[in-house]
Amino acid sequence: MTAAPTTVSEPLLRALNRMRSLLLDPDQLVRAVASGRQKGTQPRWRRVELRYVDLKSGTHLQITAYDATQAFTSNHPVSTSSTDEAASALDELLDEPFASWHVETRTESHELLVTKPLTARVRTAPRAEPVEVERSHDQAKERLLPEGDPVFVALGIADRDGRIKPSRQAKYRQVEEFLRQLDAAIGEARTKGRLRAPTPEEPLRIVDLGCGNGYLTFAAQRYLTTVRELPVVVTGVDVKEQSARHNNEVARQLGIDAEFRVGTIDGVELPEPPDVVLALHACDTATDDALARAIGWQAPLVLAAPCCHHDIAAQLRRAPTPSPYAMLTRHGILRERLADTLTDALRATLLRLSGYRVDVVQFVESQHTPRNTLLRAVRAGGAVKGGSVKKEYDDLVATWGIRPKLGELLGL
């Protein structure tokens, strides 16, 4: 019988030193991820991933570090000398003010969360069965979910032999990058005390508004339950009955705790408010409907990947362009791009006014899909009634003569 997980609070330096010993063991470390930022700090990297690889010159610690737009991979040789390059590279990362470390070894999973300055909470969960350490260097990037995972086969992204179909490579990369963003966001929200620790009796409640065929929904559920070992229940909502039937059948095949309903975003009723709200490629003002519902639920974490921006674009075509910005709307393609930027900037501002801390990031490269902007919002407190942010918002919409749909839904 597998031992129960344990959780301890201890000084941050002591906790990091314990993690360091695990991270420096090539025979035990499977994978590690550091992400998020401690309050009032800014790490050099948005996220780092670590694993060991065997090269012709010996075993190396491979570090993949992500900034706002791209990834940088470096390999550091392991040695027993006082000038161990792998240990030096690791120590530099441990000095960075990351909010969380997730360390997987052959026999255990460790989650370190910085709960307050110089204090950490560490949860250790034994594995039911030891896993093998994979140190081959034939992987361009460590995948959060392997290509042969049953979820990709069930969704038609991989074939029956567990190989990603050539025509679905872009979708697979999109799923992977979304999972990285979700992982980092959940880690940050839990570190800040904004997202509760789920239990089997009270699992993490996730709702996907405008879920479509549920690619990202299923991947999120699979990753959080099988890799992060978090109890999760998923609800998907879409206006298409065919989508609900298809998704419920996939959920049945996979044996996962998920329910998909037919309905509108503004009409869905849930027995309990969700912990995480997803709105992934909901078209045009459907994204605004989803954000308004998330705000109304006071959801601790919101991830929205907008799709299409017809509403503001149409308003810009009808309204006279304010001086001296006529050159921004003279050409149709530039006007459309301006509408995209303006729409999401206003959405981010309205989320801030509603009590959220917001990041706007690119979650997949533009060559894979042009729909690659992600609004990542963590609830930080109550709504902001006035101040400089509200004044800037009012001035901007007045200057351009526009009425954002989300602003109307929120009564602002």
Backbone hydrogen bonds in HBPLUS format (Angstrom, degrees):
<---DONOR---> <-ACCEPTOR-->    atom                        ^
c    i                          cat <-CA-CA->   ^        H-A-AA   ^      H-
h    n   atom  resd res      DA  || num        DHA   H-A  angle D-A-AA Bond
n    s   type  num  typ     dist DA aas  dist angle  dist       angle   num
A0006-THR N   A0124-THR O   2.89 MM 118  5.32 156.1  1.95 149.3 155.2     1
A0124-THR N   A0006-THR O   2.80 MM 118  5.32 162.9  1.83 160.0 165.7     2
A0008-VAL N   A0122-VAL O   2.98 MM 114  5.42 156.9  2.03 144.2 149.9     3
A0122-VAL N   A0008-VAL O   2.81 MM 114  5.42 164.8  1.84 165.4 167.6     4
A0010-GLU N   A0120-ALA O   2.96 MM 110  5.65 159.1  2.00 159.4 166.3     5
A0120-ALA N   A0010-GLU O   2.94 MM 110  5.65 170.5  1.95 170.1 173.2     6
A0015-ALA N   A0011-PRO O   3.03 MM   4  6.34 161.7  2.07 156.4 162.1     7
A0012-LEU N   A0118-LEU O   2.89 MM 106  4.79 170.2  1.90 110.9 112.5     8
A0016-LEU N   A0012-LEU O   2.86 MM   4  6.10 163.9  1.88 158.7 162.8     9
A0017-ASN N   A0013-LEU O   2.97 MM   4  6.06 149.4  2.07 140.1 148.5    10
A0018-ARG N   A0014-ARG O   3.06 MM   4  6.36 148.7  2.16 145.7 153.5    11
A0019-MET N   A0015-ALA O   3.01 MM   4  6.35 157.1  2.06 148.2 154.5    12
A0020-ARG N   A0016-LEU O   2.78 MM   4  5.98 145.8  1.90 143.3 153.6    13
A0021-SER N   A0017-ASN O   3.29 MM   4  6.59 150.8  2.38 142.9 147.2    14
A0022-LEU N   A0019-MET O   3.07 MM   3  5.17 120.2  2.44  97.8 112.7    15
A0023-LEU N   A0019-MET O   2.85 MM   4  6.11 158.8  1.89 155.6 162.4    16
A0024-LEU N   A0020-ARG O   3.00 MM   4  6.13 134.4  2.21 146.7 157.1    17
A0025-ASP N   A0022-LEU O   3.26 MM   3  5.51 161.5  2.30 113.2 114.1    18
A0028-GLN N   A0025-ASP O   3.09 MM   3  5.50 157.2  2.15 113.5 120.4    19
A0029-LEU N   A0025-ASP O   2.96 MM   4  5.95 170.6  1.97 174.3 176.0    20
A0106-ARG N   A0028-GLN O   2.93 MM  78  5.37 126.1  2.22 135.9 151.8    21
A0030-VAL N   A0104-GLU O   2.82 MM  74  5.45 165.6  1.84 147.2 149.1    22
A0031-ARG N   A0104-GLU O   3.26 MM  73  5.29 160.7  2.30 138.0 140.3    23
A0104-GLU N   A0031-ARG O   2.80 MM  73  5.29 170.6  1.81 177.4 179.1    24
A0032-ALA N   A0050-LEU O   3.00 MM  18  5.03 143.0  2.14 144.7 147.4    25
A0050-LEU N   A0032-ALA O   2.84 MM  18  5.03 158.5  1.88 144.2 147.6    26
A0033-VAL N   A0102-HIS O   2.81 MM  69  5.12 149.8  1.90 141.8 152.0    27
A0102-HIS N   A0033-VAL O   2.73 MM  69  5.12 161.0  1.77 154.7 161.3    28
A0034-ALA N   A0048-VAL O   2.96 MM  14  5.29 159.9  2.00 147.5 153.4    29
A0048-VAL N   A0034-ALA O   2.94 MM  14  5.29 157.4  1.99 150.3 154.9    30
A0035-SER N   A0100-SER O   3.12 MM  65  5.62 154.4  2.19 143.3 149.9    31
A0099-ALA N   A0035-SER O   3.10 MM  64  6.18 129.9  2.36 129.3 143.3    32
A0100-SER N   A0035-SER O   3.09 MM  65  5.62 145.6  2.22 165.7 163.4    33
A0038-GLN N   A0097-PRO O   3.00 MM  59  5.67 155.1  2.07 158.8 157.3    34
A0041-THR N   A0038-GLN O   3.05 MM   3  5.57 143.3  2.19 148.0 142.9    35
A0046-ARG N   A0066-TYR O   2.79 MM  20  5.63 146.0  1.90 158.5 169.4    36
A0066-TYR N   A0047-ARG O   2.81 MM  19  5.24 165.6  1.83 167.7 167.9    37
A0049-GLU N   A0064-THR O   2.82 MM  15  5.13 150.9  1.91 142.2 152.1    38
A0064-THR N   A0049-GLU O   2.89 MM  15  5.13 166.4  1.90 152.2 156.9    39
A0051-ARG N   A0062-GLN O   3.15 MM  11  5.40 148.3  2.25 145.8 154.0    40
A0062-GLN N   A0051-ARG O   2.71 MM  11  5.40 158.1  1.76 166.8 174.6    41
A0053-VAL N   A0060-HIS O   2.90 MM   7  5.40 160.6  1.93 154.7 161.2    42
A0060-HIS N   A0053-VAL O   2.81 MM   7  5.40 165.7  1.83 164.7 169.8    43
A0054-ASP N   A0135-ARG O   2.71 MM  81  5.57 149.8  1.79 161.6 155.4    44
A0055-LEU N   A0058-GLY O   2.93 MM   3  5.16 164.2  1.95 141.1 139.3    45
A0058-GLY N   A0055-LEU O   2.97 MM   3  5.16 164.1  2.00 111.0 115.3    46
A0078-VAL N   A0059-THR O   3.01 MM  19  5.87 157.4  2.06 162.3 155.0    47
A0061-LEU N   A0076-HIS O   2.74 MM  15  5.02 160.6  1.77 147.1 145.5    48
A0076-HIS N   A0061-LEU O   2.92 MM  15  5.02 156.4  1.97 130.5 138.3    49
A0063-ILE N   A0074-SER O   2.86 MM  11  5.37 167.0  1.87 163.6 167.7    50
A0074-SER N   A0063-ILE O   2.88 MM  11  5.37 156.1  1.94 148.8 156.7    51
A0065-ALA N   A0072-PHE O   2.82 MM   7  5.16 164.7  1.84 149.3 148.8    52
A0072-PHE N   A0065-ALA O   2.76 MM   7  5.16 149.2  1.86 146.7 157.4    53
A0067-ASP N   A0070-GLN O   3.07 MM   3  5.77 160.4  2.11 167.2 171.0    54
A0086-ALA N   A0077-PRO O   3.19 MM   9  5.64 137.3  2.38 153.5 146.3    55
A0088-SER N   A0084-ASP O   3.08 MM   4  6.36 157.4  2.13 149.4 156.0    56
A0089-ALA N   A0085-GLU O   2.92 MM   4  6.11 161.0  1.96 149.9 154.7    57
A0090-LEU N   A0086-ALA O   2.95 MM   4  6.16 158.6  2.00 149.7 155.8    58
A0091-ASP N   A0087-ALA O   2.90 MM   4  6.09 159.6  1.94 148.7 154.2    59
A0092-GLU N   A0088-SER O   3.15 MM   4  6.42 148.6  2.25 144.2 151.5    60
A0093-LEU N   A0089-ALA O   3.31 MM   4  6.66 150.1  2.41 141.6 148.9    61
A0093-LEU N   A0090-LEU O   2.98 MM   3  5.14 118.0  2.37  99.4 114.8    62
A0094-LEU N   A0090-LEU O   2.90 MM   4  6.25 155.1  1.96 154.9 162.9    63
A0095-ASP N   A0091-ASP O   3.11 MM   4  6.27 132.6  2.34 138.1 149.0    64
A0096-GLU N   A0093-LEU O   3.00 MM   3  5.20 148.5  2.10 103.5 113.3    65
A0098-PHE N   A0096-GLU O   2.86 MM   2  5.71 140.0  2.02 101.8  92.5    66
A0114-VAL N   A0099-ALA O   2.96 MM  15  5.33 169.8  1.97 160.3 159.2    67
A0101-TRP N   A0112-LEU O   2.91 MM  11  5.01 152.9  1.99 140.2 147.7    68
A0112-LEU N   A0101-TRP O   2.78 MM  11  5.01 170.1  1.79 159.4 161.7    69
A0103-VAL N   A0110-HIS O   2.83 MM   7  5.04 158.5  1.87 148.1 154.6    70
A0110-HIS N   A0103-VAL O   2.76 MM   7  5.04 168.0  1.78 155.3 159.0    71
A0105-THR N   A0108-GLU O   2.86 MM   3  5.26 174.2  1.87 163.7 164.8    72
A0131-VAL N   A0106-ARG O   3.02 MM  25  4.92 151.2  2.10 127.3 136.0    73
A0127-ARG N   A0107-THR O   2.79 MM  20  5.25 164.8  1.82 141.6 138.2    74
A0109-SER N   A0125-ALA O   2.86 MM  16  5.17 145.9  1.98 138.5 149.8    75
A0125-ALA N   A0109-SER O   2.85 MM  16  5.17 164.2  1.88 152.0 157.5    76
A0111-GLU N   A0123-ARG O   2.88 MM  12  5.15 153.1  1.95 145.9 154.6    77
A0123-ARG N   A0111-GLU O   2.92 MM  12  5.15 161.5  1.95 142.9 146.8    78
A0113-LEU N   A0121-ARG O   2.92 MM   8  5.27 163.3  1.95 149.3 154.8    79
A0121-ARG N   A0113-LEU O   2.83 MM   8  5.27 160.3  1.86 153.0 158.8    80
A0115-THR N   A0119-THR O   3.14 MM   4  5.99 135.5  2.34 129.6 142.0    81
A0119-THR N   A0116-LYS O   2.96 MM   3  5.36 156.2  2.02 146.8 141.3    82
A0149-ASP N   A0146-PRO O   3.03 MM   3  5.45 164.3  2.05 121.2 121.7    83
A0152-PHE N   A0149-ASP O   3.00 MM   3  5.75 135.7  2.20 122.7 131.9    84
A0154-ALA N   A0150-PRO O   2.90 MM   4  6.08 166.8  1.92 155.2 158.7    85
A0155-LEU N   A0151-VAL O   3.06 MM   4  6.16 143.5  2.20 137.5 146.6    86
A0157-ILE N   A0152-PHE O   2.88 MM   5  5.00 135.0  2.08 155.9 159.9    87
A0158-ALA N   A0152-PHE O   3.03 MM   6  5.23 160.2  2.07 116.6 115.3    88
A0156-GLY N   A0153-VAL O   3.14 MM   3  5.20 155.7  2.20 102.6 110.0    89
A0165-LYS N   A0157-ILE O   2.96 MM   8  6.08 167.8  1.98 151.1 154.3    90
A0159-ASP N   A0163-ARG O   2.79 MM   4  5.46 157.1  1.84 147.1 149.0    91
A0162-GLY N   A0159-ASP O   2.93 MM   3  5.39 161.3  1.97 119.6 122.1    92
A0168-ARG N   A0165-LYS O   2.81 MM   3  5.19 155.7  1.87 116.3 124.7    93
A0172-TYR N   A0168-ARG O   2.98 MM   4  6.25 157.1  2.04 151.5 158.0    94
A0173-ARG N   A0169-GLN O   2.98 MM   4  6.29 160.5  2.02 153.2 157.5    95
A0174-GLN N   A0170-ALA O   2.96 MM   4  6.16 153.2  2.03 144.5 152.4    96
A0175-VAL N   A0171-LYS O   2.91 MM   4  6.20 157.7  1.96 151.5 156.8    97
A0176-GLU N   A0172-TYR O   3.01 MM   4  6.27 164.8  2.03 151.9 155.6    98
A0177-GLU N   A0173-ARG O   2.99 MM   4  6.19 167.3  2.01 153.0 155.8    99
A0178-PHE N   A0174-GLN O   2.98 MM   4  6.13 154.3  2.04 146.8 154.3   100
A0179-LEU N   A0175-VAL O   2.97 MM   4  6.22 157.4  2.02 152.0 158.0   101
A0180-ARG N   A0176-GLU O   3.10 MM   4  6.44 147.1  2.21 145.3 154.1   102
A0181-GLN N   A0177-GLU O   3.14 MM   4  6.44 157.0  2.20 145.7 151.0   103
A0182-LEU N   A0178-PHE O   2.85 MM   4  6.14 161.9  1.88 155.6 161.2   104
A0183-ASP N   A0179-LEU O   2.85 MM   4  5.92 162.6  1.88 147.3 152.1   105
A0184-ALA N   A0180-ARG O   3.04 MM   4  6.22 165.6  2.06 147.2 150.8   106
A0185-ALA N   A0181-GLN O   2.90 MM   4  6.06 159.1  1.95 149.9 156.2   107
A0186-ILE N   A0182-LEU O   2.91 MM   4  6.07 165.6  1.93 155.7 158.8   108
A0187-GLY N   A0183-ASP O   3.03 MM   4  6.18 161.0  2.07 147.0 152.7   109
A0188-GLU N   A0184-ALA O   2.94 MM   4  6.15 157.3  1.99 147.3 153.3   110
A0189-ALA N   A0185-ALA O   2.88 MM   4  6.05 165.7  1.90 151.8 156.0   111
A0190-ARG N   A0186-ILE O   2.94 MM   4  6.06 157.5  1.99 149.1 154.8   112
A0191-THR N   A0187-GLY O   2.98 MM   4  6.10 152.8  2.05 141.0 149.1   113
A0192-LYS N   A0188-GLU O   2.95 MM   4  6.19 156.1  2.01 152.2 157.8   114
A0194-ARG N   A0189-ALA O   2.80 MM   5  5.09 144.2  1.93 169.6 165.1   115
A0195-LEU N   A0189-ALA O   3.19 MM   6  5.31 133.3  2.42 117.8 114.3   116
A0193-GLY N   A0190-ARG O   3.04 MM   3  4.99 154.7  2.10 100.8 108.2   117
A0199-THR N   A0202-GLU O   3.12 MM   3  4.91 166.0  2.14 111.3 115.0   118
A0202-GLU N   A0199-THR O   3.06 MM   3  4.91 120.0  2.44  94.3 109.7   119
A0204-LEU N   A0231-PRO O   2.83 MM  27  6.09 164.8  1.85 144.6 139.6   120
A0233-VAL N   A0204-LEU O   2.94 MM  29  6.16 161.7  1.98 161.3 159.0   121
A0275-ASP N   A0205-ARG O   2.81 MM  70  5.19 149.5  1.90 134.3 144.4   122
A0276-VAL N   A0205-ARG O   3.08 MM  71  6.44 158.8  2.13 157.8 160.2   123
A0206-ILE N   A0233-VAL O   3.01 MM  27  6.26 171.4  2.01 167.2 169.0   124
A0235-THR N   A0206-ILE O   2.86 MM  29  6.28 149.3  1.95 155.2 165.2   125
A0207-VAL N   A0276-VAL O   3.00 MM  69  6.45 160.8  2.04 163.7 168.7   126
A0278-LEU N   A0207-VAL O   2.85 MM  71  6.17 166.2  1.87 160.9 163.5   127
A0208-ASP N   A0235-THR O   2.83 MM  27  6.29 156.8  1.88 156.9 164.5   128
A0237-VAL N   A0208-ASP O   2.92 MM  29  6.21 155.3  1.99 174.7 169.1   129
A0209-LEU N   A0278-LEU O   2.85 MM  69  6.16 159.9  1.89 171.4 164.5   130
A0210-GLY N   A0237-VAL O   2.73 MM  27  5.52 138.2  1.90 141.0 155.0   131
A0211-CYS N   A0237-VAL O   2.98 MM  26  5.80 153.5  2.06 139.0 145.5   132
A0214-GLY N   A0211-CYS O   2.97 MM   3  5.18 157.0  2.02 137.4 137.6   133
A0218-PHE N   A0214-GLY O   2.91 MM   4  5.90 177.4  1.91 156.6 156.4   134
A0219-ALA N   A0215-TYR O   3.15 MM   4  6.29 160.4  2.19 143.8 149.8   135
A0220-ALA N   A0216-LEU O   2.91 MM   4  5.96 155.7  1.97 142.5 148.8   136
A0221-GLN N   A0217-THR O   3.06 MM   4  6.33 164.7  2.08 151.7 155.4   137
A0222-ARG N   A0218-PHE O   2.90 MM   4  6.07 164.2  1.93 152.3 157.0   138
A0223-TYR N   A0219-ALA O   2.88 MM   4  6.00 165.7  1.90 151.0 155.0   139
A0224-LEU N   A0220-ALA O   2.97 MM   4  6.04 171.9  1.98 154.3 157.0   140
A0225-THR N   A0221-GLN O   3.10 MM   4  6.10 155.0  2.16 144.5 151.0   141
A0226-THR N   A0222-ARG O   2.92 MM   4  5.82 165.7  1.94 149.9 154.8   142
A0227-VAL N   A0223-TYR O   2.94 MM   4  5.20 148.2  2.04 130.6 140.7   143
A0228-ARG N   A0223-TYR O   3.10 MM   5  6.55 161.0  2.14 154.4 160.2   144
A0230-LEU N   A0224-LEU O   2.79 MM   6  5.56 172.4  1.79 148.7 150.9   145
A0234-VAL N   A0257-ASP O   3.18 MM  23  6.56 165.6  2.20 147.5 151.3   146
A0259-GLU N   A0234-VAL O   2.92 MM  25  6.37 149.6  2.01 146.9 156.0   147
A0236-GLY N   A0259-GLU O   2.81 MM  23  6.26 158.6  1.85 151.2 158.5   148
A0261-ARG N   A0236-GLY O   2.79 MM  25  6.15 165.0  1.81 160.4 161.2   149
A0238-ASP N   A0261-ARG O   3.18 MM  23  6.56 153.2  2.25 155.0 162.2   150
A0263-GLY N   A0238-ASP O   2.99 MM  25  5.66 155.0  2.06 119.3 126.8   151
A0244-ALA N   A0240-LYS O   3.36 MM   4  6.76 157.6  2.41 146.3 151.3   152
A0245-ARG N   A0241-GLU O   3.01 MM   4  6.30 163.9  2.04 154.8 158.7   153
A0246-HIS N   A0242-GLN O   2.95 MM   4  6.10 168.5  1.97 151.2 154.7   154
A0247-ASN N   A0243-SER O   2.87 MM   4  5.98 168.0  1.88 153.1 156.9   155
A0248-ASN N   A0244-ALA O   2.92 MM   4  5.97 162.6  1.95 149.3 154.3   156
A0249-GLU N   A0245-ARG O   3.09 MM   4  6.23 151.4  2.17 144.9 152.5   157
A0250-VAL N   A0246-HIS O   3.01 MM   4  6.32 154.2  2.07 148.0 155.2   158
A0251-ALA N   A0247-ASN O   2.86 MM   4  6.10 160.9  1.89 151.9 157.3   159
A0252-ARG N   A0248-ASN O   2.95 MM   4  6.14 149.1  2.05 138.4 146.8   160
A0253-GLN N   A0249-GLU O   2.94 MM   4  6.21 158.2  1.99 148.1 153.6   161
A0254-LEU N   A0250-VAL O   2.94 MM   4  6.17 155.6  2.00 151.5 157.9   162
A0255-GLY N   A0251-ALA O   2.86 MM   4  5.86 122.1  2.20 136.1 151.0   163
A0256-ILE N   A0251-ALA O   3.20 MM   5  5.49 158.8  2.25 146.0 151.2   164
A0255-GLY N   A0252-ARG O   3.20 MM   3  4.99 137.4  2.39  91.6 103.7   165
A0267-GLY N   A0264-THR O   3.18 MM   3  5.15 146.6  2.30  96.4 106.4   166
A0301-LEU N   A0275-ASP O   3.25 MM  26  6.46 147.7  2.36 156.2 164.0   167
A0277-VAL N   A0301-LEU O   2.97 MM  24  6.43 158.3  2.02 153.6 159.9   168
A0303-LEU N   A0277-VAL O   2.97 MM  26  6.39 162.5  2.00 166.1 171.5   169
A0279-ALA N   A0303-LEU O   2.96 MM  24  6.39 149.2  2.05 156.6 159.7   170
A0305-ALA N   A0279-ALA O   2.87 MM  26  6.30 150.0  1.96 142.1 150.7   171
A0281-HIS N   A0305-ALA O   2.65 MM  24  5.28 151.3  1.73 143.2 153.4   172
A0286-ALA N   A0283-CYS O   2.93 MM   3  5.47 157.6  1.98 142.8 142.2   173
A0284-ASP N   A0307-CYS O   2.62 MM  23  5.88 149.4  1.70 162.4 173.6   174
A0287-THR N   A0284-ASP O   3.21 MM   3  6.14 155.9  2.27 123.4 127.0   175
A0289-ASP N   A0285-THR O   2.95 MM   4  6.35 152.9  2.02 147.2 154.3   176
A0290-ALA N   A0286-ALA O   2.98 MM   4  6.22 155.5  2.04 144.3 150.6   177
A0291-LEU N   A0287-THR O   2.93 MM   4  6.19 159.8  1.97 150.1 155.5   178
A0292-ALA N   A0288-ASP O   2.92 MM   4  6.07 157.2  1.97 148.7 155.0   179
A0293-ARG N   A0289-ASP O   3.02 MM   4  6.29 154.8  2.09 146.0 152.3   180
A0294-ALA N   A0290-ALA O   2.95 MM   4  6.21 160.9  1.99 150.7 156.0   181
A0295-ILE N   A0291-LEU O   2.94 MM   4  6.15 158.3  1.98 148.7 154.1   182
A0296-GLY N   A0292-ALA O   2.89 MM   4  6.08 156.8  1.94 145.0 152.1   183
A0297-TRP N   A0293-ARG O   2.87 MM   4  6.13 146.5  1.98 148.4 157.2   184
A0298-GLN N   A0294-ALA O   3.04 MM   4  6.05 114.6  2.48 131.2 147.6   185
A0299-ALA N   A0294-ALA O   3.05 MM   5  5.39 170.5  2.06 157.3 158.3   186
A0298-GLN N   A0295-ILE O   2.97 MM   3  4.82 142.6  2.11  96.2 108.0   187
A0379-ARG N   A0300-PRO O   2.86 MM  79  4.87 166.8  1.87 136.2 140.6   188
A0302-VAL N   A0377-ALA O   2.86 MM  75  5.05 157.4  1.91 153.8 157.8   189
A0377-ALA N   A0302-VAL O   2.87 MM  75  5.05 174.4  1.87 157.3 159.2   190
A0304-ALA N   A0375-LEU O   2.94 MM  71  5.06 162.0  1.98 144.8 150.8   191
A0375-LEU N   A0304-ALA O   2.70 MM  71  5.06 173.0  1.71 157.4 158.8   192
A0313-ALA N   A0309-HIS O   3.36 MM   4  6.37 157.8  2.41 147.0 153.0   193
A0314-ALA N   A0310-HIS O   2.83 MM   4  5.95 155.7  1.89 153.2 158.3   194
A0315-GLN N   A0311-ASP O   3.11 MM   4  6.42 154.0  2.18 145.0 152.5   195
A0316-LEU N   A0312-ILE O   2.87 MM   4  6.14 151.3  1.95 151.6 159.1   196
A0317-ARG N   A0313-ALA O   3.12 MM   4  6.41 146.4  2.24 141.7 150.4   197
A0318-ARG N   A0314-ALA O   3.17 MM   4  6.46 144.5  2.31 143.2 152.0   198
A0319-ALA N   A0315-GLN O   2.96 MM   4  6.06 155.7  2.02 152.0 158.0   199
A0325-TYR N   A0322-PRO O   2.90 MM   3  5.90 159.8  1.94 137.1 143.2   200
A0328-LEU N   A0325-TYR O   2.97 MM   3  5.54 152.4  2.04 117.7 125.9   201
A0329-THR N   A0326-ALA O   3.16 MM   3  5.61 150.6  2.25 110.8 118.6   202
A0335-ARG N   A0331-HIS O   2.94 MM   4  6.21 155.5  2.00 156.1 164.3   203
A0336-GLU N   A0332-GLY O   2.93 MM   4  6.19 155.4  1.99 151.8 157.9   204
A0337-ARG N   A0333-ILE O   3.10 MM   4  6.33 156.9  2.15 141.9 147.8   205
A0338-LEU N   A0334-LEU O   2.87 MM   4  6.06 153.6  1.94 145.8 153.7   206
A0339-ALA N   A0335-ARG O   2.91 MM   4  6.16 151.1  2.00 143.7 151.5   207
A0340-ASP N   A0336-GLU O   3.03 MM   4  6.37 151.3  2.11 145.1 152.3   208
A0341-THR N   A0337-ARG O   3.07 MM   4  6.37 168.8  2.09 153.1 154.4   209
A0342-LEU N   A0338-LEU O   2.79 MM   4  5.91 166.4  1.81 155.6 160.2   210
A0343-THR N   A0339-ALA O   2.88 MM   4  5.86 161.7  1.91 146.2 151.4   211
A0344-ASP N   A0340-ASP O   3.20 MM   4  6.43 172.7  2.21 153.9 155.0   212
A0345-ALA N   A0341-THR O   2.95 MM   4  6.01 151.0  2.03 147.1 155.9   213
A0346-LEU N   A0342-LEU O   3.00 MM   4  6.11 157.6  2.05 147.7 153.1   214
A0347-ARG N   A0343-THR O   2.97 MM   4  6.27 152.6  2.05 144.9 153.2   215
A0348-ALA N   A0344-ASP O   2.95 MM   4  6.07 161.7  1.98 143.5 148.2   216
A0349-THR N   A0345-ALA O   3.02 MM   4  6.23 154.5  2.09 142.2 149.3   217
A0350-LEU N   A0346-LEU O   2.89 MM   4  6.12 158.3  1.94 149.7 155.4   218
A0351-LEU N   A0347-ARG O   2.95 MM   4  6.20 150.3  2.04 148.6 156.6   219
A0352-ARG N   A0348-ALA O   3.05 MM   4  6.34 152.6  2.13 143.0 150.3   220
A0353-LEU N   A0349-THR O   2.91 MM   4  6.23 157.4  1.96 150.1 156.4   221
A0354-SER N   A0350-LEU O   3.02 MM   4  6.17 125.4  2.33 131.2 145.2   222
A0354-SER N   A0351-LEU O   3.01 MM   3  4.92 132.5  2.25  92.3 106.2   223
A0356-TYR N   A0351-LEU O   3.04 MM   5  5.49 151.1  2.13 139.0 141.0   224
A0355-GLY N   A0352-ARG O   3.02 MM   3  5.24 163.4  2.04 111.6 114.2   225
A0384-VAL N   A0353-LEU O   2.67 MM  31  4.80 160.0  1.71 135.5 142.8   226
A0380-ALA N   A0355-GLY O   2.76 MM  25  5.68 164.4  1.78 154.0 159.6   227
A0381-GLY N   A0355-GLY O   3.14 MM  26  4.91 139.5  2.32 144.8 142.1   228
A0357-ARG N   A0378-VAL O   2.81 MM  21  5.30 169.7  1.82 151.6 151.8   229
A0378-VAL N   A0357-ARG O   2.96 MM  21  5.30 160.8  2.00 150.5 154.2   230
A0359-ASP N   A0376-ARG O   2.89 MM  17  5.17 155.0  1.96 144.6 152.9   231
A0376-ARG N   A0359-ASP O   2.85 MM  17  5.17 176.4  1.85 164.8 165.6   232
A0361-VAL N   A0374-LEU O   2.97 MM  13  5.29 163.0  1.99 152.0 154.7   233
A0374-LEU N   A0361-VAL O   2.77 MM  13  5.29 157.2  1.82 161.5 164.8   234
A0363-PHE N   A0372-ASN O   2.97 MM   9  5.64 150.8  2.06 146.6 154.8   235
A0368-HIS N   A0365-GLU O   3.03 MM   3  5.72 155.2  2.09 117.5 124.6   236
A0391-LYS N   A0387-GLY O   3.12 MM   4  6.39 157.1  2.18 148.1 155.1   237
A0392-GLU N   A0388-SER O   2.88 MM   4  6.08 159.6  1.92 151.4 156.3   238
A0393-TYR N   A0389-VAL O   3.01 MM   4  6.23 156.8  2.06 146.6 152.9   239
A0394-ASP N   A0390-LYS O   2.93 MM   4  6.16 168.1  1.94 152.9 155.7   240
A0395-ASP N   A0391-LYS O   2.88 MM   4  6.03 160.7  1.91 150.7 156.3   241
A0396-LEU N   A0392-GLU O   2.96 MM   4  6.07 156.2  2.01 145.4 151.7   242
A0397-VAL N   A0393-TYR O   3.09 MM   4  6.37 172.7  2.10 162.2 162.1   243
A0398-ALA N   A0394-ASP O   3.05 MM   4  6.07 151.2  2.13 141.9 150.5   244
A0399-THR N   A0395-ASP O   2.89 MM   4  5.96 156.7  1.94 145.9 152.3   245
A0400-TRP N   A0396-LEU O   3.17 MM   4  6.38 160.6  2.21 150.9 154.7   246
A0401-GLY N   A0397-VAL O   2.90 MM   4  5.70 117.5  2.30 131.2 145.7   247
A0402-ILE N   A0397-VAL O   3.14 MM   5  5.27 152.1  2.22 141.6 148.8   248
A0408-GLU N   A0404-PRO O   3.13 MM   4  6.53 153.1  2.21 149.8 156.9   249
A0409-LEU N   A0405-LYS O   2.98 MM   4  6.30 159.7  2.03 152.4 157.9   250
A0410-LEU N   A0406-LEU O   2.99 MM   4  6.18 144.2  2.13 143.9 153.1   251
A0412-LEU N   A0407-GLY O   2.76 MM   5  4.87 164.0  1.78 151.9 150.3   252
A0411-GLY N   A0408-GLU O   3.10 MM   3  4.99 152.6  2.18  98.3 106.8   253
